[in-house]
Amino acid sequence: MATITFKGTPTRTSGILPAPGTEAPDFRLTDEKLQDKGLGDFAGKKKILNIVPSLDTGVCAASARKFDKEMAKRPQAVCLTISRDLPFAATRFCKTEGVSNVVTLSDLRDRSFGRDYGCEILEGPFAGLLSRALVVLDEENRVIHCEQVPEISQEPDYARALRALG
């Protein structure tokens, strides 16, 4: 388990992120059309998994907007913004914010993504949501960078993730 903080108060996650050099676990997440998506749906592309508690928070929204701008310059890559938000809420966010270069996916159905990636928050006010984390994958779904953001209210290190993406 990892220990992170929420406004300074320690909280635990369900595990640790996949380590660099390992193969990323496949997943079954839900897109805006309520269709299941897995790693195979993004085959041949480098991927940023932008894992967030909810797009209804300012920091999560900021990360989605940041990666939206960056992905417009990187057609060889895709950014998957993953939360437990309902797909309807994520779609509304994207329309309102003009976000069109990231794919929003929800861990709403079997909730295994949070467990498999070690980022489900186990206690505190955000219990049941996903922690703020980045996992960067190469074209073969090997982890090339990961960051578990230690304080939920802080933004991730965008520059390091984008350098890893290439």
C-alpha positions in Angstrom: 0.0 0.0 0.0 1.0 3.5 -0.6 0.4 6.3 1.9 -0.7 9.7 0.4 -2.2 12.7 2.0 -5.4 14.7 1.6 -4.7 18.3 2.9 -2.0 16.9 5.1 -4.0 14.0 6.5 -2.5 10.6 5.7 -4.6 8.0 3.8 -3.8 4.7 2.2 -4.3 3.4 -1.3 -5.0 -0.2 -2.3 -1.4 -0.9 -3.4 1.4 0.6 -5.4 1.5 1.6 -9.1 3.0 -0.8 -11.6 6.8 -0.4 -11.6 8.8 0.9 -14.6 9.9 -1.9 -16.8 6.8 -4.1 -16.1 3.9 -4.8 -18.3 0.9 -2.7 -17.4 -2.2 -4.7 -16.4 -5.0 -4.6 -19.0 -8.2 -3.0 -17.9 -11.9 -2.7 -18.7 -13.0 0.9 -18.5 -16.1 2.6 -19.8 -16.0 5.5 -22.4 -18.5 8.2 -23.1 -20.6 5.9 -25.3 -20.8 3.4 -22.4 -18.5 1.0 -24.4 -15.8 -1.0 -22.7 -12.2 -0.1 -23.5 -8.9 -1.8 -22.8 -5.3 -1.4 -23.6 -5.8 -3.1 -27.0 -8.1 -0.3 -28.1 -5.1 2.0 -28.0 -2.6 -0.4 -29.6 0.5 1.0 -31.2 0.4 4.3 -29.3 2.3 5.5 -26.3 -0.1 6.2 -23.5 -0.4 8.5 -20.5 -2.8 7.2 -17.9 -3.8 10.4 -16.1 -5.5 8.9 -13.1 -7.6 11.4 -11.1 -10.2 11.4 -8.2 -12.8 13.4 -10.2 -12.9 15.8 -13.0 -15.2 17.9 -10.8 -12.2 19.1 -8.8 -10.0 22.0 -9.8 -6.7 20.0 -9.9 -8.1 17.1 -11.9 -9.7 19.5 -14.3 -6.3 21.4 -14.7 -4.5 18.1 -15.5 -7.1 17.2 -18.1 -6.7 20.6 -19.7 -2.9 20.4 -19.6 -2.8 17.0 -21.3 -5.4 18.1 -23.8 -3.0 20.8 -25.0 0.0 18.5 -25.0 -1.8 15.7 -26.9 -2.7 18.0 -29.7 1.1 18.1 -30.5 1.6 14.3 -30.1 -0.5 12.3 -32.6 1.7 9.2 -31.8 0.3 9.2 -28.3 -2.9 9.2 -26.4 -3.8 10.5 -22.9 -6.4 8.4 -21.0 -7.9 10.4 -18.2 -9.3 7.8 -15.8 -11.6 8.3 -12.8 -14.7 6.9 -11.2 -16.8 9.7 -12.6 -19.8 8.7 -14.6 -19.2 8.9 -18.3 -21.9 11.5 -18.6 -20.1 13.8 -16.2 -16.8 13.4 -18.0 -18.5 14.2 -21.3 -20.1 17.3 -19.8 -16.7 18.4 -18.5 -15.0 17.9 -21.9 -17.8 19.9 -23.7 -17.8 22.7 -21.1 -14.0 23.0 -21.1 -13.4 22.4 -24.8 -11.3 19.3 -24.1 -11.1 17.1 -27.2 -7.6 15.6 -27.3 -7.9 13.3 -24.3 -10.0 10.2 -23.8 -12.0 10.0 -20.6 -12.6 6.6 -19.2 -14.5 5.5 -16.1 -13.8 2.7 -13.6 -17.5 2.5 -12.8 -18.4 -1.1 -13.7 -16.2 -3.7 -12.0 -13.8 -1.2 -10.3 -10.8 -3.5 -10.8 -8.7 -0.7 -12.3 -8.2 1.0 -9.0 -7.2 -2.3 -7.3 -5.0 -3.6 -10.2 -3.1 -0.3 -10.4 -2.9 0.2 -6.7 -4.6 3.6 -6.7 -7.9 3.1 -5.1 -8.2 5.3 -2.0 -9.2 3.2 1.0 -10.0 5.7 3.7 -10.9 9.3 4.4 -13.3 11.6 2.5 -12.1 10.3 -0.9 -12.5 6.6 0.0 -13.6 4.7 -3.1 -12.2 7.2 -5.6 -8.8 6.9 -7.4 -5.7 8.7 -6.2 -3.9 11.2 -8.4 -1.3 9.4 -10.4 0.4 9.2 -13.8 1.5 6.0 -15.5 3.2 6.4 -18.9 3.3 3.3 -21.2 5.2 2.6 -24.4 3.6 1.2 -27.5 3.9 -2.4 -26.1 2.2 -1.3 -22.7 5.4 -1.4 -20.7 5.5 1.1 -17.9 8.2 3.7 -18.7 7.3 6.2 -15.9 4.9 6.4 -13.0 4.1 8.9 -10.3 1.9 8.5 -7.3 1.2 12.2 -6.4 1.9 12.3 -2.6 -0.7 15.0 -1.8 -4.1 14.7 -3.6 -4.5 18.5 -3.8 -1.2 18.9 -5.8 -0.8 18.6 -9.6 1.5 15.9 -11.0 4.9 16.5 -12.5 3.7 17.0 -16.1 7.2 17.7 -17.4 8.6 14.3 -16.3 5.7 12.4 -17.7 5.9 14.3 -21.1 9.7 13.6 -21.2 9.1 9.9 -20.7 6.5 10.0 -23.4 9.1 11.5 -25.8 
